[in-house]
Amino acid sequence: SCSGLTSVTIPNSVTTIGNAAFSGCSGLTSITIPNSVTTISDWAFDNCSSLTSVTIPNSVTTIGDGAFWCCSSLTSVTIPNSVTTIGDKAFYKCSGLTSITIPNSVTNIGERVFYSCSGLTSVTIPNSVTTIGDYAFAYCGSLPSITIPNSVTDIGYEAFNKCSSLTSVVIGNSVTTIGDRAFYSCSGLTSITLPNSVTSIGERAFVNCRSLTYISIGKYVTKIAAYAFSNCNTLKDFYCHAESVPTAGNNIFSSVTNVKLSSATLHVPEASLQEYGSTAPWNEFGQIVALDESDGIKSLTSEANRPTTVYSLDGRRVTKPRKGIYVIGGRKTAVK
């Protein structure tokens, strides 16, 4: 809390910057960290609100918890390849940061590391990272896109919560779990494709993604938790490649504005048409159609949305079809 301190030069004899060493030095605008330093400890520069740039030398291996917490004027920071650990909340509310490149020596992006870095427009995550922690990029409202590499297996709770400018997400093919509220209120997101590696989608994972029109989930998803896609009011096409109908929690497609699924289309494996068509909430879609184009039943449609001309399999016109298989629009169709 030496609020009048404006600059510091640390000599080469120093190897560690201790806990909260410069915490609250609100007038500090620059810092020179020598190559002798290996550890920047917890809260070392937290609330150094005038600090504009930091060069971290190649000798540093550890950036501690909250090391640059609320350094709101920090616009540039280079993290060298020597760093293996970035602590939780290390750059929490560094709202002036516009870009960050995480070195390929880092394996874990911890909890709230870049929480509320509201000016962040570019993030590079290397193939070394296996885990994106809870709230890691939550409230990064200017971030337009993110590529999650194939090395990542877990996306944590609210990891990208309220990243309202996020329009593009690429998820690597090793992710097995989409955490609860992972993409909560990413209102700019228009499409999402989850790879075959994903087996579960957490509670409220995509709640309030009001611009989502296209969703595709892989063939090995077995569980979709409650409210996972609630309030995705513009949904048009949902592709589910799982042959066994995933277990669905309560109200996975519920909407506060009562927008129904009757205008949306569910695309599923052809062999599973009947199963999806008889299972809630999947049977609430206006149309259920086959993913492939081989011969056989091509779609499953509700009575309210069927075409007007319907024929039985022996060629007779049917005015009031009951549940069964008919020819509608020139192709075999199952009517619920």
C-alpha positions as CSV (number, residue, x, y, z in Angstrom):
1,S,0.0,0.0,0.0
2,C,2.8,2.4,-0.8
3,S,0.5,4.5,-2.9
4,G,3.1,7.1,-3.9
5,L,5.6,4.6,-5.3
6,T,5.8,5.0,-9.1
7,S,8.6,2.7,-10.2
8,V,10.7,-0.1,-8.8
9,T,13.9,-1.8,-10.0
10,I,14.6,-5.2,-8.5
11,P,18.2,-6.3,-8.5
12,N,19.5,-9.6,-9.9
13,S,20.1,-11.0,-6.4
14,V,16.3,-11.4,-5.9
15,T,14.8,-14.9,-6.7
16,T,11.3,-14.5,-5.2
17,I,8.8,-11.7,-5.1
18,G,6.9,-12.6,-1.9
19,N,3.3,-12.7,-1.0
20,A,1.6,-9.3,-1.4
21,A,5.0,-7.6,-1.7
22,F,3.6,-4.7,-3.8
23,S,-0.1,-5.1,-3.1
24,G,-2.0,-1.8,-3.2
25,C,0.9,0.2,-4.7
26,S,-1.7,2.1,-6.7
27,G,0.8,4.7,-8.1
28,L,3.2,2.1,-9.5
29,T,3.3,2.5,-13.3
30,S,6.3,0.3,-14.2
31,I,8.2,-2.7,-12.8
32,T,11.4,-4.4,-14.0
33,I,11.6,-8.0,-13.0
34,P,15.2,-9.4,-13.4
35,N,16.1,-12.8,-14.8
36,S,17.0,-14.1,-11.4
37,V,13.4,-14.2,-10.3
38,T,11.7,-17.7,-10.5
39,T,8.5,-17.0,-8.5
40,I,6.0,-14.2,-8.4
41,S,4.1,-15.1,-5.3
42,D,0.4,-14.8,-4.4
43,W,-1.1,-11.3,-4.6
44,A,2.4,-9.8,-5.4
45,F,1.0,-6.9,-7.4
46,D,-2.7,-7.0,-6.6
47,N,-4.5,-3.7,-7.0
48,C,-1.6,-2.0,-8.6
49,S,-4.2,-0.1,-10.6
50,S,-1.8,2.2,-12.5
51,L,0.5,-0.6,-13.7
52,T,0.4,-0.5,-17.5
53,S,2.8,-3.2,-18.7
54,V,4.8,-6.0,-17.2
55,T,7.6,-8.1,-18.8
56,I,8.0,-11.4,-17.1
57,P,11.5,-12.9,-17.7
58,N,12.2,-16.4,-18.9
59,S,13.4,-17.4,-15.4
60,V,9.9,-17.2,-13.9
61,T,8.2,-20.6,-13.5
62,T,5.3,-19.7,-11.2
63,I,2.8,-16.8,-11.2
64,G,0.9,-17.0,-8.0
65,D,-2.8,-16.7,-7.1
66,G,-4.1,-13.2,-7.6
67,A,-0.6,-12.0,-8.6
68,F,-2.0,-9.2,-10.8
69,W,-5.5,-9.0,-9.3
70,C,-7.4,-5.9,-10.4
71,C,-4.4,-4.3,-12.3
72,S,-7.0,-2.5,-14.3
73,S,-4.5,-0.4,-16.4
74,L,-2.5,-3.4,-17.5
75,T,-2.7,-3.5,-21.3
76,S,0.2,-5.7,-22.1
77,V,1.8,-8.8,-20.5
78,T,4.0,-11.4,-22.0
79,I,4.0,-14.8,-20.3
80,P,7.2,-16.7,-21.2
81,N,7.5,-20.4,-21.9
82,S,9.3,-21.0,-18.6
83,V,6.0,-20.5,-16.7
84,T,4.3,-23.8,-15.9
85,T,1.8,-22.5,-13.3
86,I,-0.6,-19.6,-13.5
87,G,-2.4,-19.3,-10.2
88,D,-6.1,-18.9,-9.6
89,K,-7.3,-15.3,-10.2
90,A,-3.9,-14.3,-11.4
91,F,-5.2,-11.7,-13.9
92,Y,-8.7,-11.2,-12.3
93,K,-10.4,-8.0,-13.5
94,C,-7.4,-6.8,-15.6
95,S,-9.9,-5.0,-17.7
96,G,-7.3,-3.2,-19.9
97,L,-5.8,-6.4,-21.2
98,T,-6.7,-6.9,-24.9
99,S,-4.8,-10.1,-25.8
100,I,-3.2,-12.9,-24.0
101,T,-1.1,-15.8,-25.3
102,I,-0.7,-18.7,-22.9
103,P,2.6,-20.5,-23.3
104,N,2.7,-24.2,-24.2
105,S,4.4,-24.9,-20.9
106,V,1.1,-24.4,-19.0
107,T,-1.2,-27.4,-18.5
108,N,-4.0,-25.9,-16.5
109,I,-5.9,-22.6,-16.7
110,G,-7.1,-22.2,-13.2
111,E,-10.2,-20.8,-11.5
112,R,-11.0,-17.2,-12.4
113,V,-7.6,-16.6,-14.0
114,F,-9.0,-14.1,-16.6
115,Y,-12.3,-13.4,-14.9
116,S,-13.9,-10.1,-16.0
117,C,-11.0,-9.1,-18.3
118,S,-13.6,-7.1,-20.2
119,G,-11.3,-5.7,-22.8
120,L,-9.9,-9.1,-23.9
121,T,-10.4,-9.6,-27.6
122,S,-7.9,-12.4,-28.3
123,V,-6.9,-15.5,-26.4
124,T,-4.5,-18.2,-27.6
125,I,-4.8,-21.5,-25.7
126,P,-2.0,-24.0,-26.5
127,N,-2.2,-27.8,-27.0
128,S,-0.6,-28.3,-23.6
129,V,-3.6,-27.2,-21.7
130,T,-5.8,-30.0,-20.4
131,T,-8.2,-28.2,-18.1
132,I,-10.1,-24.9,-18.3
133,G,-11.1,-24.1,-14.7
134,D,-14.3,-22.6,-13.2
135,Y,-15.0,-19.0,-14.3
136,A,-11.7,-18.9,-16.2
137,F,-13.0,-16.5,-18.8
138,A,-16.3,-15.5,-17.3
139,Y,-17.5,-12.0,-18.1
140,C,-14.9,-11.5,-20.8
141,G,-17.6,-9.5,-22.7
142,S,-15.4,-8.4,-25.7
143,L,-14.1,-11.9,-26.6
144,P,-15.4,-12.7,-30.1
145,S,-14.0,-16.2,-30.5
146,I,-12.2,-19.0,-28.8
147,T,-10.5,-22.2,-30.0
148,I,-10.3,-24.9,-27.4
149,P,-7.5,-27.3,-28.4
150,N,-7.7,-31.1,-28.7
151,S,-5.7,-31.4,-25.4
152,V,-8.5,-30.0,-23.3
153,T,-10.6,-32.7,-21.6
154,D,-12.7,-30.5,-19.1
155,I,-14.4,-27.1,-19.4
156,G,-15.3,-25.9,-16.0
157,Y,-18.3,-24.4,-14.3
158,E,-19.2,-21.0,-15.9
159,A,-15.9,-21.0,-17.8
160,F,-17.3,-18.7,-20.4
161,N,-20.3,-17.3,-18.6
162,K,-21.6,-14.1,-20.1
163,C,-19.1,-13.8,-22.8
164,S,-21.7,-11.9,-24.7
165,S,-19.6,-11.1,-27.8
166,L,-18.7,-14.7,-28.3
167,T,-19.9,-15.8,-31.8
168,S,-17.5,-18.6,-32.6
169,V,-16.4,-21.5,-30.4
170,V,-14.3,-24.4,-31.6
171,I,-14.1,-27.3,-29.1
172,G,-11.4,-29.9,-29.4
173,N,-12.1,-33.6,-29.8
174,S,-10.9,-34.6,-26.3
175,V,-13.4,-32.7,-24.3
176,T,-15.5,-35.1,-22.3
177,T,-17.5,-32.8,-20.1
178,I,-19.2,-29.4,-20.7
179,G,-19.5,-28.0,-17.2
180,D,-22.5,-26.5,-15.6
181,R,-23.2,-23.0,-17.0
182,A,-20.1,-23.3,-19.1
183,F,-21.5,-21.0,-21.8
184,Y,-24.3,-19.4,-19.8
185,S,-25.7,-16.2,-21.4
186,C,-23.3,-16.2,-24.4
187,S,-26.0,-14.3,-26.2
188,G,-24.0,-13.8,-29.4
189,L,-23.3,-17.4,-30.1
190,T,-25.1,-18.6,-33.2
191,S,-24.0,-22.2,-33.5
192,I,-22.2,-24.8,-31.5
193,T,-20.8,-28.2,-32.4
194,L,-19.8,-30.6,-29.7
195,P,-17.3,-33.4,-30.7
196,N,-17.9,-37.1,-30.3
197,S,-15.7,-37.1,-27.2
198,V,-18.3,-35.2,-25.1
199,T,-20.4,-37.6,-23.0
200,S,-22.2,-35.1,-20.7
201,I,-23.5,-31.6,-20.9
202,G,-23.9,-29.8,-17.6
203,E,-26.8,-28.0,-16.1
204,R,-27.7,-24.7,-17.8
205,A,-24.6,-25.1,-20.0
206,F,-26.1,-23.0,-22.8
207,V,-28.9,-21.2,-21.0
208,N,-29.8,-17.8,-22.5
209,C,-27.8,-18.4,-25.7
210,R,-30.6,-16.6,-27.4
211,S,-29.0,-16.4,-30.9
212,L,-28.3,-20.1,-31.2
213,T,-29.9,-21.5,-34.3
214,Y,-27.8,-24.6,-34.8
215,I,-26.7,-27.2,-32.3
216,S,-24.8,-30.4,-33.0
217,I,-23.9,-33.0,-30.4
218,G,-21.8,-36.1,-30.9
219,K,-22.7,-39.7,-30.9
220,Y,-21.5,-40.6,-27.4
221,V,-23.5,-38.0,-25.3
222,T,-25.4,-40.0,-22.7
223,K,-26.6,-37.2,-20.3
224,I,-27.9,-33.7,-20.8
225,A,-28.5,-32.0,-17.5
226,A,-31.5,-29.8,-16.5
227,Y,-32.1,-26.5,-18.4
228,A,-29.0,-27.2,-20.7
229,F,-30.5,-25.3,-23.7
230,S,-33.2,-23.3,-21.9
231,N,-34.1,-20.0,-23.5
232,C,-32.4,-20.8,-26.8
233,N,-35.4,-19.3,-28.4
234,T,-34.2,-19.1,-32.0
235,L,-33.2,-22.7,-32.3
236,K,-33.9,-24.1,-35.8
237,D,-31.8,-27.3,-36.1
238,F,-30.6,-29.7,-33.4
239,Y,-28.4,-32.5,-34.6
240,C,-28.0,-35.4,-32.2
241,H,-25.8,-38.2,-33.4
242,A,-26.4,-40.5,-30.5
243,E,-28.2,-43.7,-31.4
244,S,-29.3,-44.2,-27.8
245,V,-31.5,-41.3,-26.7
246,P,-29.5,-39.3,-24.1
247,T,-30.9,-39.0,-20.6
248,A,-32.5,-35.6,-20.4
249,G,-32.8,-33.5,-17.2
250,N,-35.8,-31.3,-16.4
251,N,-36.7,-28.6,-18.9
252,I,-33.6,-28.9,-21.1
253,F,-35.5,-26.8,-23.8
254,S,-37.7,-24.7,-21.5
255,S,-38.2,-21.0,-22.4
256,V,-39.4,-18.1,-20.3
257,T,-41.1,-16.7,-23.4
258,N,-42.8,-20.1,-24.1
259,V,-41.3,-20.4,-27.5
260,K,-42.1,-24.0,-28.5
261,L,-40.0,-26.5,-30.5
262,S,-42.7,-26.9,-33.0
263,S,-40.9,-24.9,-35.6
264,A,-37.5,-26.6,-35.0
265,T,-36.1,-29.8,-36.6
266,L,-34.4,-32.6,-34.8
267,H,-31.9,-34.6,-36.8
268,V,-31.1,-38.1,-35.4
269,P,-29.8,-41.4,-36.6
270,E,-32.3,-43.1,-38.9
271,A,-32.4,-46.3,-36.7
272,S,-33.4,-44.2,-33.7
273,L,-36.3,-42.1,-35.3
274,Q,-39.1,-44.0,-33.5
275,E,-37.3,-43.9,-30.1
276,Y,-36.7,-40.2,-30.3
277,G,-40.2,-39.7,-31.5
278,S,-41.7,-41.4,-28.5
279,T,-39.4,-39.9,-25.8
280,A,-39.8,-36.5,-24.2
281,P,-38.6,-33.8,-24.7
282,W,-37.4,-34.9,-28.1
283,N,-40.9,-35.6,-29.4
284,E,-41.7,-31.9,-28.9
285,F,-39.8,-30.9,-32.0
286,G,-42.0,-30.1,-35.0
287,Q,-40.0,-32.5,-37.2
288,I,-37.6,-35.4,-36.5
289,V,-35.6,-36.3,-39.5
290,A,-32.9,-38.9,-40.3
291,L,-29.3,-37.9,-40.4
292,D,-28.5,-40.2,-43.3
293,E,-30.1,-40.4,-46.7
294,S,-30.3,-44.2,-47.1
295,D,-33.6,-45.8,-48.1
296,G,-36.3,-46.2,-45.5
297,I,-38.1,-43.8,-43.1
298,K,-36.8,-40.3,-43.8
299,S,-38.6,-38.3,-41.1
300,L,-40.9,-38.3,-38.2
301,T,-43.4,-35.5,-38.0
302,S,-46.1,-34.5,-35.6
303,E,-49.7,-34.4,-36.8
304,A,-49.9,-30.6,-36.6
305,N,-47.0,-30.2,-39.0
306,R,-47.6,-32.9,-41.5
307,P,-48.0,-32.0,-45.3
308,T,-51.6,-32.1,-46.5
309,T,-51.3,-35.0,-49.0
310,V,-50.7,-38.4,-47.2
311,Y,-50.7,-41.9,-48.7
312,S,-50.7,-45.3,-47.2
313,L,-47.9,-47.7,-48.1
314,D,-50.3,-49.4,-50.6
315,G,-50.9,-46.0,-52.4
316,R,-54.3,-45.0,-51.0
317,R,-54.8,-41.4,-50.0
318,V,-55.4,-40.9,-46.3
319,T,-57.2,-37.8,-45.0
320,K,-56.9,-38.5,-41.2
321,P,-53.8,-40.6,-40.7
322,R,-53.3,-42.3,-37.3
323,K,-50.0,-43.2,-35.8
324,G,-48.0,-45.3,-38.3
325,I,-45.9,-45.2,-41.5
326,Y,-47.1,-43.3,-44.5
327,V,-45.8,-41.7,-47.7
328,I,-45.7,-37.9,-47.3
329,G,-44.0,-35.7,-49.9
330,G,-42.7,-38.7,-51.8
331,R,-40.9,-40.3,-48.9
332,K,-41.7,-42.7,-46.1
333,T,-42.6,-40.9,-42.9
334,A,-43.6,-42.0,-39.4
335,V,-46.5,-40.0,-37.9
336,K,-46.7,-39.7,-34.2
